[in-house]
Amino acid sequence: MLPAVRQLLIFKKNRTMKKHTLFIFCWISFAAQAQDTFSIVAVDTVTGEIGSAGASCVPIQLPVAPHGAVIISDILPGLGAIHTQAYWLAANQQNAHAHMLAGDSAQQIIDWLALNDAQSNPGIRQYGVVEYNGGHPRSAGYTGVNCMNYKNHITGPGYSIQGNILLGQQILDSMEARYLNTSGTLADKLMAALQGANVVGADTRCAPQGLSSLSSFLRVALPTDTAGNFHVDLYMAYPNQTAWSVDPIDSLQTIYNNWLAGVQELAQDQPINVYLDNNDYVFDISGIKQQHEITLQLYDLQGKVVFNKMLQTNYRLSRSESNLAPGAYLYRIMDGNKIVSSGKIKM
């Protein structure tokens, strides 16, 4: 069982000048340490999938980064992916997004960002960009001269790997080797790339905690996906710099393994219908050829079971009844010990 991590997802709107000042101070404090560390963007030219994965010693930080490192990830289904890291800035990420929508190449996007940094300080930024380009992918990377050492990036056909505050070049090289030498889906390859950086102090700030990082993520979009609704969208983050017992990359691996097992089981059985009705999720189990007791299980993004209920018929899940905090959850429908459906919901 993974350690339970409480994630606070609500930031109340400031209403006084004093609170506005506090918000600005917190934002600047985050920017001063938001050196999101090692990551990879990649495309699959056969399936058209576009992926994004990474990890950092940045923990949960409200209000800017409630899920840690995943803040750097921007996937445009069918087009490409952009990572804006090392002193992450929303304006730069938004500008990069707009230029990819406009049809700019990966290198053109990075060249524009370097010349038009929103704070006129491109030397502290790091970028990785990959574009599908009709099955002829292009990639580009950028590492500012004033990023914190060790810093570098690697690009290849259909991928870009980048990092800063690293243990050394071996972190990037290991990520690249794992990515290139792993068979399977794009998600499998990206997860393997992260495992290539799963060493103590990969982000050197996390060495005292005996960890590689404090937050991690894995995201893959199908060509038919829409923004914010991706085929794979998994992430986890610890709330502070404490010596946690499980490395975030291993936690993410467990979450991914559970997600993958659900997908594989689902392909062999009749799916159920899950839909949103008046802010409640309805689980229609009429399509299941029931053999044993049917159970609904909900997991938080650290893999902890937070809800478990036996179902006799179609079930309406309400936030008030379940006492679930707002956020994302993974669900499983179990027929005895067999997974017959799984997916992700947001309460």
C-alpha positions as CSV (number, residue, x, y, z in Angstrom):
1,M,0.0,0.0,0.0
2,L,1.4,3.4,-0.9
3,P,1.6,6.1,1.8
4,A,-1.5,8.2,2.0
5,V,-0.9,11.8,0.9
6,R,-3.4,14.5,1.6
7,Q,-3.7,16.9,-1.4
8,L,-5.3,20.3,-0.8
9,L,-6.9,21.4,-4.0
10,I,-8.8,24.5,-3.0
11,F,-7.3,28.0,-3.0
12,K,-9.7,30.7,-1.8
13,K,-10.0,33.8,-3.9
14,N,-8.2,36.8,-2.3
15,R,-10.4,39.7,-1.4
16,T,-8.1,42.2,0.3
17,M,-5.0,44.0,-0.7
18,K,-3.1,42.2,2.0
19,K,-4.2,38.8,0.7
20,H,-3.3,39.9,-2.9
21,T,0.1,40.7,-1.6
22,L,0.4,37.3,0.0
23,F,-0.6,35.6,-3.2
24,I,2.0,37.4,-5.2
25,F,4.6,36.6,-2.6
26,C,3.7,32.9,-2.7
27,W,3.7,32.9,-6.5
28,I,7.2,34.5,-6.6
29,S,8.4,32.1,-3.9
30,F,7.2,29.2,-6.1
31,A,8.8,30.6,-9.2
32,A,12.1,31.0,-7.3
33,Q,12.3,27.2,-6.8
34,A,10.2,25.8,-9.6
35,Q,13.2,24.2,-11.3
36,D,11.1,21.2,-12.6
37,T,13.9,18.8,-13.2
38,F,13.9,15.9,-15.6
39,S,11.3,15.2,-18.3
40,I,10.6,13.7,-21.7
41,V,8.2,14.5,-24.5
42,A,7.7,12.0,-27.4
43,V,5.4,10.9,-30.2
44,D,4.5,7.5,-31.7
45,T,4.4,7.9,-35.5
46,V,2.4,4.6,-35.9
47,T,-0.4,5.3,-33.5
48,G,-0.3,9.1,-33.5
49,E,0.0,9.2,-29.7
50,I,1.7,12.1,-28.0
51,G,3.3,11.7,-24.6
52,S,4.7,13.6,-21.7
53,A,6.4,12.4,-18.5
54,G,8.6,13.8,-15.9
55,A,9.6,14.2,-12.2
56,S,10.9,16.9,-9.9
57,C,11.9,17.6,-6.3
58,V,9.0,20.1,-6.4
59,P,6.3,18.9,-4.0
60,I,2.6,20.0,-3.9
61,Q,2.7,23.8,-3.9
62,L,-0.5,25.8,-3.7
63,P,-1.9,27.6,-5.5
64,V,0.3,27.3,-8.6
65,A,1.2,23.6,-8.6
66,P,-1.3,21.4,-6.7
67,H,0.0,18.3,-8.4
68,G,3.7,19.2,-8.5
69,A,5.8,18.6,-11.6
70,V,2.9,17.9,-14.0
71,I,2.4,21.7,-14.3
72,I,5.1,21.7,-17.0
73,S,3.2,19.4,-19.3
74,D,1.2,20.7,-22.2
75,I,-0.1,18.1,-24.7
76,L,-2.0,19.2,-27.9
77,P,-3.6,15.9,-29.2
78,G,-2.7,15.3,-32.8
79,L,-0.1,18.1,-32.9
80,G,2.6,17.8,-30.2
81,A,3.8,18.4,-26.7
82,I,5.7,21.1,-24.9
83,H,7.5,21.1,-21.6
84,T,8.4,24.5,-20.1
85,Q,10.6,24.0,-17.1
86,A,13.3,25.5,-15.0
87,Y,11.7,28.6,-13.5
88,W,8.3,27.7,-15.1
89,L,6.3,30.6,-16.1
90,A,2.6,30.4,-17.2
91,A,3.0,33.1,-19.9
92,N,5.8,31.3,-21.6
93,Q,3.8,28.1,-21.6
94,Q,0.8,29.8,-23.0
95,N,2.8,31.5,-25.8
96,A,4.4,28.2,-26.8
97,H,0.9,26.6,-26.9
98,A,-0.3,29.3,-29.2
99,H,2.6,29.0,-31.6
100,M,2.1,25.2,-31.9
101,L,-1.6,25.8,-32.7
102,A,-0.5,28.3,-35.3
103,G,1.6,25.6,-37.0
104,D,5.1,26.6,-36.0
105,S,7.8,23.9,-35.9
106,A,9.4,22.7,-32.7
107,Q,12.5,24.7,-33.4
108,Q,10.6,27.8,-34.4
109,I,8.7,27.6,-31.1
110,I,11.9,27.4,-29.1
111,D,13.6,30.2,-31.1
112,W,10.6,32.4,-30.5
113,L,10.6,31.7,-26.8
114,A,14.3,32.5,-26.5
115,L,13.8,35.9,-28.1
116,N,10.5,36.8,-26.4
117,D,10.7,35.5,-22.9
118,A,7.8,37.0,-20.8
119,Q,10.3,38.3,-18.2
120,S,13.2,39.0,-20.6
121,N,15.2,36.3,-18.9
122,P,15.5,33.2,-21.2
123,G,18.8,32.1,-19.7
124,I,16.9,30.6,-16.7
125,R,14.5,28.6,-18.8
126,Q,14.5,25.1,-20.2
127,Y,12.2,23.7,-23.0
128,G,11.5,20.4,-24.7
129,V,9.2,20.4,-27.7
130,V,8.0,17.6,-30.0
131,E,5.5,17.7,-32.9
132,Y,3.8,14.9,-34.8
133,N,4.1,16.7,-38.1
134,G,1.9,14.2,-40.1
135,G,4.0,11.2,-39.0
136,H,7.3,12.9,-39.6
137,P,8.1,14.1,-36.1
138,R,10.4,17.0,-35.3
139,S,11.9,17.8,-31.9
140,A,13.9,20.5,-30.3
141,G,15.3,21.4,-26.9
142,Y,16.7,24.4,-25.2
143,T,18.7,24.8,-22.0
144,G,19.4,28.4,-20.8
145,V,22.9,29.2,-19.8
146,N,21.8,30.2,-16.3
147,C,19.9,27.1,-15.5
148,M,21.2,25.4,-12.4
149,N,23.8,22.6,-12.9
150,Y,23.9,19.9,-14.0
151,K,21.8,20.9,-17.0
152,N,21.5,19.6,-20.5
153,H,19.0,18.2,-23.1
154,I,19.0,15.4,-25.7
155,T,16.9,15.3,-28.8
156,G,16.2,12.5,-31.2
157,P,13.7,11.4,-33.8
158,G,10.3,12.0,-32.1
159,Y,11.6,12.8,-28.6
160,S,13.2,15.4,-26.4
161,I,14.7,14.8,-23.0
162,Q,15.8,17.6,-20.7
163,G,16.8,18.2,-17.1
164,N,18.5,20.6,-14.7
165,I,19.7,20.4,-11.1
166,L,20.7,16.9,-12.1
167,L,23.1,14.4,-10.6
168,G,24.9,14.4,-14.0
169,Q,24.6,13.6,-17.6
170,Q,24.0,9.9,-16.7
171,I,20.4,10.7,-15.7
172,L,19.6,12.0,-19.2
173,D,21.5,9.2,-20.9
174,S,19.8,6.5,-18.8
175,M,16.4,8.0,-19.6
176,E,17.2,8.0,-23.3
177,A,18.5,4.4,-23.3
178,R,15.4,3.1,-21.4
179,Y,13.1,5.0,-23.8
180,L,14.8,3.6,-27.0
181,N,15.3,0.1,-25.7
182,T,11.8,-0.6,-24.3
183,S,9.2,-2.3,-26.4
184,G,5.5,-1.7,-26.0
185,T,3.3,1.3,-26.1
186,L,4.4,4.9,-25.9
187,A,3.2,4.9,-22.3
188,D,5.4,1.9,-21.5
189,K,8.4,3.6,-23.1
190,L,7.8,6.8,-21.2
191,M,7.4,5.0,-17.9
192,A,10.6,3.1,-18.6
193,A,12.4,6.4,-19.3
194,L,11.4,7.8,-15.9
195,Q,12.6,4.6,-14.3
196,G,16.0,5.4,-15.9
197,A,16.2,8.4,-13.6
198,N,15.0,6.5,-10.5
199,V,18.2,7.0,-8.4
200,V,18.7,8.9,-5.2
201,G,19.5,12.5,-5.9
202,A,18.6,12.4,-9.6
203,D,17.3,15.8,-8.7
204,T,20.1,16.7,-6.3
205,R,17.8,18.6,-4.0
206,C,16.1,15.3,-3.1
207,A,19.3,13.5,-2.1
208,P,18.9,14.2,1.6
209,Q,15.5,12.5,1.5
210,G,16.9,9.5,-0.2
211,L,14.6,10.1,-3.2
212,S,14.9,10.9,-6.9
213,S,12.1,13.5,-6.7
214,L,8.9,14.5,-4.9
215,S,6.4,14.5,-7.7
216,S,6.0,12.6,-11.0
217,F,3.6,12.3,-13.9
218,L,2.8,10.3,-17.1
219,R,0.4,11.5,-19.8
220,V,-0.4,10.1,-23.2
221,A,-3.0,11.5,-25.6
222,L,-4.6,9.7,-28.5
223,P,-5.2,11.6,-31.8
224,T,-8.9,11.7,-31.0
225,D,-8.5,12.9,-27.4
226,T,-9.4,16.4,-26.4
227,A,-7.6,18.9,-24.1
228,G,-7.7,17.7,-20.5
229,N,-9.2,14.3,-21.4
230,F,-6.3,12.1,-22.2
231,H,-6.0,8.3,-22.6
232,V,-3.4,8.2,-19.9
233,D,-3.3,11.0,-17.3
234,L,-1.5,9.9,-14.1
235,Y,0.4,11.9,-11.6
236,M,1.3,12.0,-7.9
237,A,3.0,14.5,-5.6
238,Y,4.1,14.5,-2.0
239,P,3.2,17.6,0.0
240,N,6.6,18.5,1.4
241,Q,10.2,17.7,1.5
242,T,10.1,14.7,3.9
243,A,11.8,11.3,3.7
244,W,8.9,9.4,2.2
245,S,9.2,5.6,2.1
246,V,8.3,5.2,-1.6
247,D,10.0,7.1,-4.4
248,P,7.5,9.1,-6.5
249,I,8.6,7.2,-9.7
250,D,7.8,3.9,-8.0
251,S,4.5,5.3,-6.8
252,L,3.7,6.3,-10.4
253,Q,4.8,2.9,-11.6
254,T,2.3,1.3,-9.2
255,I,-0.5,3.7,-10.4
256,Y,0.4,2.9,-14.0
257,N,0.5,-0.8,-13.4
258,N,-3.0,-0.7,-11.8
259,W,-4.3,1.4,-14.7
260,L,-2.8,-1.0,-17.3
261,A,-4.2,-4.0,-15.6
262,G,-7.7,-2.4,-15.7
263,V,-7.3,-1.6,-19.4
264,Q,-6.2,-5.2,-20.2
265,E,-9.1,-6.7,-18.3
266,L,-11.6,-4.3,-19.8
267,A,-10.6,-5.4,-23.3
268,Q,-11.6,-8.9,-22.5
269,D,-15.1,-8.1,-21.0
270,Q,-18.1,-6.1,-21.6
271,P,-17.5,-2.4,-20.6
272,I,-19.9,-0.7,-18.3
273,N,-21.4,2.7,-19.0
274,V,-20.2,5.5,-16.7
275,Y,-21.6,9.0,-17.2
276,L,-22.1,12.3,-15.3
277,D,-25.7,13.3,-14.3
278,N,-26.3,16.5,-12.3
279,N,-22.8,16.4,-10.8
280,D,-23.2,12.7,-9.8
281,Y,-21.4,9.8,-11.5
282,V,-23.7,7.0,-12.6
283,F,-22.3,3.5,-12.9
284,D,-24.5,1.4,-15.2
285,I,-23.6,-2.3,-14.6
286,S,-26.4,-3.8,-16.7
287,G,-23.8,-4.8,-19.4
288,I,-21.8,-7.0,-17.0
289,K,-22.4,-10.8,-17.2
290,Q,-22.3,-11.1,-13.4
291,Q,-20.7,-14.1,-12.0
292,H,-19.8,-13.0,-8.4
293,E,-20.4,-10.0,-6.2
294,I,-19.9,-6.6,-8.0
295,T,-17.9,-4.0,-6.2
296,L,-17.0,-0.4,-7.0
297,Q,-13.6,0.7,-5.7
298,L,-12.1,4.2,-5.9
299,Y,-8.4,4.9,-5.5
300,D,-6.7,8.3,-5.0
301,L,-3.7,9.1,-7.2
302,Q,-1.3,7.6,-4.7
303,G,-3.0,4.2,-5.1
304,K,-4.9,4.2,-1.7
305,V,-8.4,2.8,-1.6
306,V,-10.7,5.6,-0.5
307,F,-14.1,4.1,-1.4
308,N,-15.4,0.6,-1.6
309,K,-19.1,-0.4,-2.1
310,M,-20.9,-3.6,-3.2
311,L,-23.3,-2.9,-6.1
312,Q,-26.6,-4.7,-6.5
313,T,-27.8,-2.5,-9.4
314,N,-26.9,0.7,-11.2
315,Y,-25.3,3.1,-8.8
316,R,-25.2,6.9,-8.5
317,L,-22.1,8.2,-6.8
318,S,-22.6,11.5,-5.1
319,R,-19.8,13.6,-3.4
320,S,-22.0,14.1,-0.3
321,E,-22.5,10.4,0.2
322,S,-18.9,9.4,-0.5
323,N,-17.3,12.2,1.5
324,L,-14.6,12.4,-1.2
325,A,-12.5,15.5,-1.4
326,P,-12.6,17.4,-4.8
327,G,-10.0,15.9,-7.2
328,A,-9.3,13.0,-9.5
329,Y,-9.8,9.3,-8.7
330,L,-9.3,6.0,-10.4
331,Y,-12.2,3.6,-10.3
332,R,-12.5,-0.2,-10.7
333,I,-15.5,-2.3,-11.1
334,M,-14.8,-5.8,-9.7
335,D,-16.7,-9.0,-10.5
336,G,-15.3,-11.0,-7.6
337,N,-11.5,-10.7,-8.0
338,K,-11.7,-9.8,-11.7
339,I,-11.5,-6.3,-13.0
340,V,-14.3,-5.7,-15.5
341,S,-14.0,-1.9,-15.9
342,S,-11.7,0.9,-14.9
343,G,-11.1,4.5,-15.6
344,K,-10.8,8.0,-14.1
345,I,-13.3,10.4,-12.7
346,K,-13.1,13.9,-11.2
347,M,-15.2,14.7,-8.2
